[in-house]
């Protein structure tokens, strides 16, 4: 049995089931949920507010969610435009900084500036310049976030601090090792161009490995239909660079990726942003590290 299989997993569980001898930790999205369960293990009951399989950007807290946040020993959230609701709740509930942790505060923000193939009136490509909130797509950021979360949990439960540090260091070492593998693979790869027939939550990831990314939509746009010009340029990019794989992100309808694949003969594969996971993955105790290892395997094929 793997280490992660031993954890107490909770998704939107009622507080009536809480175990009084365990830390009650509430997280908004999957990466932080996974980090907490790896650090705290059986000492914490971890609640994931975002239902597995749900669209992360459309989440709205229920009254029960607000109650969980109020009663938690620690509430961890990502921050950014998708979680503007958090500050209102924290203001209304009077939670203090010790009991709430915004991970976005600890990561240097990056502007999303990849070429997304929209045109201005002069026919030039536009570039988006909005802050990307998907800090967890970077393994390097995730290593930093592990340290921050570990430090806060140790403050709350100092008696078990040595255990938490040991668990955190172990998981962090695996994340750093995978980052080094990504760096080696991408630096030695045949090409550095990545095509997504989808939205683009990978600014931090692309920056880490100097990837030239072309996507149908900027950031996590709510658009679902790409213009013929956008699809045409993505097809041309695939053909010109002999790209074998076109990516989509999790929970995508894959329509744009399929159009590109049909026109080029490229394969379609998932590049997972780790923002949320499917119900099956949740029930099977899939970890952030496993998702990123899958990304490594398929990206190595796409770049070679």
Kinemage of the C-alpha trace (Angstrom):
@kinemage 1
@onewidth
@group {chain A} dominant
@subgroup {mainchain}
@vectorlist {calphas} color= white
{ca unk a 1} P 0.000 0.000 0.000
{ca unk a 2} L 1.316 3.416 -0.864
{ca unk a 3} L 1.818 6.104 1.761
{ca unk a 4} L -0.986 8.230 0.323
{ca unk a 5} L -3.472 5.381 0.575
{ca unk a 6} L -3.288 5.652 4.362
{ca unk a 7} L -4.697 9.151 4.484
{ca unk a 8} L -8.126 10.186 5.673
{ca unk a 9} L -9.724 11.559 2.497
{ca unk a 10} L -12.646 13.935 2.669
{ca unk a 11} L -14.470 15.813 -0.062
{ca unk a 12} L -17.141 18.179 1.254
{ca unk a 13} L -17.735 15.945 4.232
{ca unk a 14} L -20.180 17.063 6.892
{ca unk a 15} L -18.626 18.467 10.038
{ca unk a 16} L -20.833 16.154 12.078
{ca unk a 17} L -18.389 13.406 11.072
{ca unk a 18} L -15.303 15.245 12.255
{ca unk a 19} L -12.898 13.345 14.450
{ca unk a 20} L -12.128 15.562 17.457
{ca unk a 21} L -8.558 14.278 17.892
{ca unk a 22} L -7.549 15.258 14.370
{ca unk a 23} L -6.615 18.602 12.888
{ca unk a 24} L -9.437 19.970 10.761
{ca unk a 25} L -7.943 21.438 7.592
{ca unk a 26} L -10.018 22.808 4.718
{ca unk a 27} L -8.596 23.447 1.248
{ca unk a 28} L -10.213 24.974 -1.818
{ca unk a 29} L -8.540 23.018 -4.639
{ca unk a 30} L -6.732 19.735 -5.244
{ca unk a 31} L -2.991 20.598 -5.150
{ca unk a 32} L -3.105 22.071 -1.649
{ca unk a 33} L -5.364 19.204 -0.525
{ca unk a 34} L -2.738 16.751 -1.717
{ca unk a 35} L 0.096 18.682 -0.077
{ca unk a 36} L -1.714 18.726 3.272
{ca unk a 37} L -2.511 15.018 3.302
{ca unk a 38} L 1.112 14.225 2.480
{ca unk a 39} L 2.372 16.437 5.285
{ca unk a 40} L -0.168 15.682 8.021
{ca unk a 41} L -1.071 12.088 7.170
{ca unk a 42} L -3.418 10.477 9.687
{ca unk a 43} L -3.149 13.459 12.045
{ca unk a 44} L -5.527 15.565 9.949
{ca unk a 45} L -8.953 15.324 8.451
{ca unk a 46} L -8.620 17.204 5.180
{ca unk a 47} L -11.638 18.633 3.381
{ca unk a 48} L -11.549 19.512 -0.314
{ca unk a 49} L -14.214 22.119 -1.030
{ca unk a 50} L -14.115 21.757 -4.816
{ca unk a 51} L -16.076 18.641 -5.736
{ca unk a 52} L -13.964 16.189 -7.762
{ca unk a 53} L -14.953 16.422 -11.413
{ca unk a 54} L -16.384 19.935 -11.086
{ca unk a 55} L -15.264 22.941 -13.130
{ca unk a 56} L -12.930 24.796 -10.792
{ca unk a 57} L -13.597 28.299 -12.133
{ca unk a 58} L -17.363 28.044 -11.598
{ca unk a 59} L -17.193 27.088 -7.912
{ca unk a 60} L -19.355 28.981 -5.441
{ca unk a 61} L -19.277 28.173 -1.714
{ca unk a 62} L -22.374 26.762 -0.041
{ca unk a 63} L -23.512 27.570 3.487
{ca unk a 64} L -22.026 24.237 4.557
{ca unk a 65} L -18.693 25.169 2.956
{ca unk a 66} L -18.640 28.463 4.845
{ca unk a 67} L -19.345 26.595 8.071
{ca unk a 68} L -16.414 24.240 7.400
{ca unk a 69} L -14.128 27.207 6.791
{ca unk a 70} L -15.249 28.826 10.051
{ca unk a 71} L -14.649 25.682 12.113
{ca unk a 72} L -11.347 24.598 10.569
{ca unk a 73} L -8.061 24.709 12.439
{ca unk a 74} L -6.540 25.839 9.153
{ca unk a 75} L -8.097 27.053 5.896
{ca unk a 76} L -5.817 26.998 2.849
{ca unk a 77} L -6.716 28.670 -0.417
{ca unk a 78} L -4.941 29.441 -3.655
{ca unk a 79} L -5.895 33.082 -4.199
{ca unk a 80} L -6.281 34.773 -7.563
{ca unk a 81} L -9.285 35.732 -9.649
{ca unk a 82} L -11.116 32.425 -9.221
{ca unk a 83} L -11.118 32.804 -5.456
{ca unk a 84} L -12.141 36.406 -4.903
{ca unk a 85} L -15.049 34.997 -2.880
{ca unk a 86} L -12.619 33.905 -0.166
{ca unk a 87} L -11.735 37.379 1.099
{ca unk a 88} L -15.419 38.257 1.544
{ca unk a 89} L -15.961 35.121 3.610
{ca unk a 90} L -12.860 35.724 5.717
{ca unk a 91} L -13.952 39.301 6.391
{ca unk a 92} L -17.440 38.188 7.385
{ca unk a 93} L -16.289 35.303 9.593
{ca unk a 94} L -13.475 37.183 11.311
{ca unk a 95} L -10.898 34.459 10.768
{ca unk a 96} L -7.360 35.601 11.486
{ca unk a 97} L -4.148 35.180 9.506
{ca unk a 98} L -2.950 32.343 11.725
{ca unk a 99} L -5.880 30.176 10.718
{ca unk a 100} L -5.985 31.099 7.025
{ca unk a 101} L -3.299 30.722 4.403
{ca unk a 102} L -3.278 32.254 0.902
{ca unk a 103} L -0.605 30.479 -1.135
{ca unk a 104} L -0.615 33.110 -3.872
{ca unk a 105} L 1.000 35.484 -1.358
{ca unk a 106} L 4.146 33.344 -1.312
{ca unk a 107} L 4.737 32.954 -5.056
{ca unk a 108} L 6.050 35.611 -7.444
{ca unk a 109} L 3.152 36.236 -9.865
{ca unk a 110} L 3.717 35.860 -13.594
{ca unk a 111} L 1.806 37.532 -16.380
{ca unk a 112} L 0.237 35.204 -18.920
{ca unk a 113} L 1.789 36.357 -22.205
{ca unk a 114} L 1.731 33.335 -24.500
{ca unk a 115} L 0.697 33.869 -28.090
{ca unk a 116} L -2.949 32.876 -28.308
{ca unk a 117} L -3.641 33.654 -31.953
{ca unk a 118} L -6.329 36.303 -31.610
{ca unk a 119} L -5.926 39.185 -34.070
{ca unk a 120} L -6.260 42.917 -33.741
{ca unk a 121} L -7.519 45.108 -36.580
{ca unk a 122} L -4.075 45.293 -38.159
{ca unk a 123} L -3.868 41.527 -38.285
{ca unk a 124} L -1.190 41.296 -35.584
{ca unk a 125} L -1.264 38.666 -32.883
{ca unk a 126} L -2.499 39.860 -29.520
{ca unk a 127} L -0.824 38.821 -26.290
{ca unk a 128} L -2.687 38.477 -23.003
{ca unk a 129} L -1.154 40.157 -19.981
{ca unk a 130} L -3.172 38.995 -17.029
{ca unk a 131} L -1.739 37.455 -13.890
{ca unk a 132} L -1.893 33.672 -14.062
{ca unk a 133} L -3.299 32.151 -10.881
{ca unk a 134} L -2.278 28.571 -11.707
{ca unk a 135} L 0.846 28.696 -9.550
{ca unk a 136} L 0.632 24.957 -8.852
{ca unk a 137} L 1.494 24.001 -12.460
{ca unk a 138} L 5.106 24.747 -11.501
{ca unk a 139} L 6.854 22.020 -9.529
{ca unk a 140} L 9.209 24.679 -8.181
{ca unk a 141} L 6.301 26.706 -6.849
{ca unk a 142} L 4.812 23.563 -5.341
{ca unk a 143} L 8.027 22.835 -3.457
{ca unk a 144} L 7.803 26.342 -1.973
{ca unk a 145} L 4.136 25.874 -1.110
{ca unk a 146} L 4.896 22.626 0.698
{ca unk a 147} L 7.317 24.521 2.946
{ca unk a 148} L 4.757 27.227 3.678
{ca unk a 149} L 1.985 24.744 4.468
{ca unk a 150} L 4.295 22.625 6.607
{ca unk a 151} L 5.396 25.657 8.617
{ca unk a 152} L 1.802 26.669 9.317
{ca unk a 153} L 0.719 23.151 10.327
{ca unk a 154} L 3.728 22.894 12.635
{ca unk a 155} L 2.706 26.165 14.315
{ca unk a 156} L -0.772 24.806 14.957
{ca unk a 157} L 0.392 21.372 16.152
{ca unk a 158} L 3.935 21.877 17.447
{ca unk a 159} L 3.852 18.551 19.288
{ca unk a 160} L 4.018 16.674 15.974
{ca unk a 161} L 6.227 19.142 14.117
{ca unk a 162} L 9.086 16.680 13.568
{ca unk a 163} L 6.724 14.209 11.865
{ca unk a 164} L 5.276 16.909 9.629
{ca unk a 165} L 8.722 18.137 8.632
{ca unk a 166} L 9.834 14.602 7.814
{ca unk a 167} L 6.756 14.002 5.639
{ca unk a 168} L 7.074 17.390 3.949
{ca unk a 169} L 10.776 16.939 3.206
{ca unk a 170} L 10.110 13.508 1.698
{ca unk a 171} L 7.408 14.750 -0.667
{ca unk a 172} L 9.374 17.883 -1.495
{ca unk a 173} L 12.428 15.815 -2.465
{ca unk a 174} L 10.285 13.819 -4.903
{ca unk a 175} L 8.889 17.024 -6.422
{ca unk a 176} L 12.382 18.516 -6.801
{ca unk a 177} L 13.652 15.297 -8.388
{ca unk a 178} L 10.821 15.372 -10.934
{ca unk a 179} L 11.515 19.031 -11.689
{ca unk a 180} L 15.127 18.092 -12.441
{ca unk a 181} L 13.914 15.336 -14.777
{ca unk a 182} L 11.661 17.839 -16.574
{ca unk a 183} L 14.555 20.286 -16.923
{ca unk a 184} L 16.850 17.644 -18.396
{ca unk a 185} L 14.205 16.262 -20.752
{ca unk a 186} L 13.061 19.641 -22.096
{ca unk a 187} L 16.611 20.976 -22.519
{ca unk a 188} L 17.613 17.918 -24.566
{ca unk a 189} L 14.341 17.565 -26.502
{ca unk a 190} L 14.056 17.731 -30.283
{ca unk a 191} L 11.667 20.705 -30.054
{ca unk a 192} L 10.246 23.066 -27.422
{ca unk a 193} L 6.885 23.868 -29.038
{ca unk a 194} L 3.671 22.762 -27.305
{ca unk a 195} L 0.230 23.076 -28.896
{ca unk a 196} L -2.969 23.064 -26.835
{ca unk a 197} L -6.313 22.988 -28.577
{ca unk a 198} L -7.717 24.364 -25.372
{ca unk a 199} L -7.366 26.957 -22.630
{ca unk a 200} L -3.911 27.748 -21.259
{ca unk a 201} L -3.269 27.427 -17.496
{ca unk a 202} L 0.432 26.580 -17.910
{ca unk a 203} L 2.260 29.927 -17.776
{ca unk a 204} L 4.394 28.979 -14.743
{ca unk a 205} L 5.059 25.505 -16.093
{ca unk a 206} L 6.104 26.849 -19.512
{ca unk a 207} L 8.375 29.433 -17.909
{ca unk a 208} L 10.194 26.794 -15.847
{ca unk a 209} L 11.148 24.788 -18.935
{ca unk a 210} L 11.362 27.463 -21.640
{ca unk a 211} L 8.464 26.022 -23.627
{ca unk a 212} L 6.975 27.864 -26.598
{ca unk a 213} L 3.253 27.320 -26.099
{ca unk a 214} L 0.470 27.921 -28.623
{ca unk a 215} L -3.111 27.615 -27.368
{ca unk a 216} L -6.643 28.169 -28.618
{ca unk a 217} L -7.550 30.485 -25.746
{ca unk a 218} L -5.620 32.732 -23.410
{ca unk a 219} L -5.426 31.784 -19.746
{ca unk a 220} L -8.594 30.118 -18.572
{ca unk a 221} L -10.956 31.972 -20.864
{ca unk a 222} L -14.614 30.994 -20.646
{ca unk a 223} L -14.801 30.921 -24.446
{ca unk a 224} L -15.651 27.547 -25.933
{ca unk a 225} L -15.480 28.266 -29.653
{ca unk a 226} L -12.252 29.206 -31.371
{ca unk a 227} L -12.377 31.167 -34.618
{ca unk a 228} L -11.435 29.398 -37.880
{ca unk a 229} L -8.318 31.602 -38.030
{ca unk a 230} L -7.186 30.362 -34.605
{ca unk a 231} L -7.687 26.711 -35.527
{ca unk a 232} L -5.989 27.251 -38.884
{ca unk a 233} L -2.880 28.744 -37.276
{ca unk a 234} L -2.648 25.960 -34.724
{ca unk a 235} L -2.919 23.409 -37.530
{ca unk a 236} L -0.159 25.220 -39.406
{ca unk a 237} L 2.051 25.216 -36.288
{ca unk a 238} L 1.601 21.456 -35.889
{ca unk a 239} L 2.349 20.778 -39.554
{ca unk a 240} L 5.308 23.140 -39.840
{ca unk a 241} L 7.006 21.691 -36.758
{ca unk a 242} L 6.005 18.062 -37.307
{ca unk a 243} L 4.379 17.951 -33.853
{ca unk a 244} L 3.113 14.452 -32.972
{ca unk a 245} L 0.774 15.319 -30.086
{ca unk a 246} L -1.836 18.048 -29.520
{ca unk a 247} L -2.920 18.577 -25.934
{ca unk a 248} L -6.177 19.300 -24.132
{ca unk a 249} L -6.638 20.004 -20.426
{ca unk a 250} L -8.739 18.107 -17.891
{ca unk a 251} L -12.552 18.150 -18.282
{ca unk a 252} L -12.269 19.552 -21.809
{ca unk a 253} L -14.741 18.615 -24.547
{ca unk a 254} L -11.621 18.173 -26.743
{ca unk a 255} L -13.421 19.565 -29.828
{ca unk a 256} L -10.684 21.982 -30.874
{ca unk a 257} L -7.916 19.473 -30.215
{ca unk a 258} L -9.856 16.965 -32.313
{ca unk a 259} L -10.148 19.419 -35.224
{ca unk a 260} L -6.401 19.956 -35.166
{ca unk a 261} L -5.735 16.218 -34.923
{ca unk a 262} L -8.087 15.450 -37.798
{ca unk a 263} L -6.310 17.938 -40.018
{ca unk a 264} L -2.761 16.945 -39.104
{ca unk a 265} L -2.779 13.310 -38.046
{ca unk a 266} L -1.458 14.252 -34.606
{ca unk a 267} L -2.509 12.312 -31.522
{ca unk a 268} L -4.588 13.901 -28.740
{ca unk a 269} L -3.433 13.654 -25.141
{ca unk a 270} L -4.189 15.188 -21.744
{ca unk a 271} L -1.828 17.730 -20.188
{ca unk a 272} L -3.147 17.999 -16.631
{ca unk a 273} L -3.078 21.354 -14.846
{ca unk a 274} L -3.886 19.606 -11.507
{ca unk a 275} L -6.487 22.275 -10.621
{ca unk a 276} L -9.041 19.552 -9.937
{ca unk a 277} L -9.273 15.817 -10.485
{ca unk a 278} L -11.999 13.408 -11.541
{ca unk a 279} L -14.139 11.494 -9.075
{ca unk a 280} L -12.403 8.255 -10.066
{ca unk a 281} L -8.956 9.759 -9.526
{ca unk a 282} L -10.068 11.085 -6.147
{ca unk a 283} L -11.396 7.705 -5.060
{ca unk a 284} L -8.172 6.071 -6.235
{ca unk a 285} L -6.064 8.456 -4.137
{ca unk a 286} L -4.240 9.902 -7.136
{ca unk a 287} L -1.602 12.425 -6.059
{ca unk a 288} L -0.330 15.674 -7.514
{ca unk a 289} L 3.022 14.007 -8.095
{ca unk a 290} L 1.414 11.182 -10.074
{ca unk a 291} L -0.401 13.664 -12.318
{ca unk a 292} L 2.817 15.552 -12.970
{ca unk a 293} L 4.679 12.311 -13.713
{ca unk a 294} L 2.003 11.508 -16.288
{ca unk a 295} L 2.566 14.976 -17.775
{ca unk a 296} L 6.280 14.221 -17.966
{ca unk a 297} L 5.729 10.972 -19.854
{ca unk a 298} L 3.395 12.392 -22.473
{ca unk a 299} L 5.287 15.681 -22.881
{ca unk a 300} L 8.514 13.792 -23.540
{ca unk a 301} L 6.729 12.088 -26.443
{ca unk a 302} L 5.343 15.383 -27.749
{ca unk a 303} L 8.737 17.102 -27.761
{ca unk a 304} L 10.638 14.211 -29.385
